Amino acid sequence: MRKKDHYLNFDAKRRKRKFTSKRGMKGFLGRGINALLILVIALGLGTCVFFYAKAKMEDTDKKNFADNELIKRKLEELSDRTSSGPYGMWITNPVQEEIIEPVEDQEVWMANFTDNRKAVKAKGIYITASKANSSIDDLLKLVDDTELNAMVIDIKDDDGRITYQMDYQPAIDINATRGYISDIEGLIKKLKEHDVYLIARVVAFKDPVLAEKRPELALKYKDGSTFRDKDKLAWVNPFKKEVWDYLVGVASKCAEIGFDEVNFDYIRFSTDSGMSNVDFGAEASNKTKIETITEFVKYACEELRPLGIFVSADVYGAIISSSVDAKIVGQSYVEMSKYLDYICPMIYPSHYGDGYYGIKYPDTEPYNLILAALDASRKSLNQIPEGEHRAKVRPWLQDFTASWIKHYIRYGPKEVRDQIEAVYDSDYSEWLLWNGSMNYTKGALYTEEEAAFHYANRPTPTPLPTPTEVPLPTRVPNSGKYYESPWKSGN
């Protein structure tokens, strides 16, 4: 036997490998070295994976922290400005200029719905319940004498009150019904005789009456106390399905008595800084603000459209371009437009901060501001594929002088008309005017015949209007003082 064969001997019967002690020692050492090498490699790879995962987690945590801090700062920013004027939030420059990507949804929505409703290209004005009751003849004459054809009337106001004696038991049970409009049937009959398109304004989630009477539906802090905004008013929780049903019930009654459309306002979350400490309850555990507002819009449209009434909603102009603002208030311009019949962005020039859309003082350039905002609107809604439902755009325009901001101009016939022309030059055809005191500028409006003539013969594109000769105010207007919402007076 050769020397080398001393270390390896085979048994022919068992074919079993036998190791001598010398070979066995070397094999043991070899296996030990191999195991050690494998262990070192494994430890090295494990260390690399650990530190890579740790770095990724730290990046994610930093990003989430940065996003939360950004939203928190923005919320505080918006909170400081929610009472800055009688017409809502004064919009600052967008923190994040980007279009919100729509969530892909392949369902064919309301595929079996047969739409027998008659659409109207609305050109309207806002009217409080008290004015609808006491000054309707003057406002109706304005509509009769001009191109106006629609009225937006308060039916559920900013304080949660139903403005007539509505036959709706949930509202009666909480003492929400009032008699501000003494004869709602007579009012509707009169307006219909003048071919007025009737829109019922229903304030949604800002509802002190429902929140106080049904505290389980109110927004609550984490300690269980009721959330209140800077005006000391309670809000209801948009995550609560029972709140949805209450609002749809109110809107259903509007359809029943003859309104052509329900317009949801305050269809959003409060912007007060205290919202960062609100506990939205178990319903919010796996749902965002945007998702719940969008789901409410979808639900309301599914319930109300078969009743023959159109559904619209007012949204902040800022959400068209800023995803941060959208997340704070819960309004997605694209997602809401997938279900609404009309979306109504509040694009008052005075409500945009200096430099917005590259305009130094937006309130001083009403035409350019409206044109820019509606251009952003079009780009945003173009994300909805052709053939899918898309809301029509009907913006709110400014018919008031915003004397509470630093750089303002006085709004008269030209400034109001400039906004209307900007709507047309953006290839939209509907608009609504807001004046909290209902002192609308008749000189900005054409007769129906004049409006048709000017629209058919206007230059394309319309030349930019010459600046108003009224100089900018030299004083600091209304320094440190802000007005209470004028539509609340008298109600």
Buried (B, 14 or more C-beta within 10 A) or exposed (E): EEEEEEBEEEEEEEEEEEBEEEBEEEEEEEEEEEEEEEEEEEEEEEEEEEEEEEEEEEEEEEEEEEEEEBBBEBBBBBBBBBBBBBBBBBBBBBBBEEBBEBEEEEEEEBEEEEEEBEBBEBBBBBBBBBBBBBEBEEBBEBBBEBBBBBBBBBBBBBBBBBBBBBEBEBBEEBEBBBEBBEEBEEBBEBBEEEEBBBBBBBBBBBBBBBBBBBEEBBBBBEEEEBBBBBBEBBBBBBBBEBBBEBBBBBBBBBBBBBBBBBBBBBBBBBBBBBBEEBBBEEEBEEEEBBBBBBBBBBBBBBBBBBBBBBBBBBBBBBBBBBBBBBBBBBBBBBBBBBBBBBBBBBBBBBBBBBEBBEBEBBBBBBBBBBBBBBBBBEEBBEBBEEEEBBBBBBBBBBBBBBBBBBBBBBBBEBBBBBBBBBBBBBEBBBBBBBBBEBEBBEEBBBEBEEBEEBEEEEEEEBEEBEEBEEEEBEEEBBEEEEBEBBBBEEB
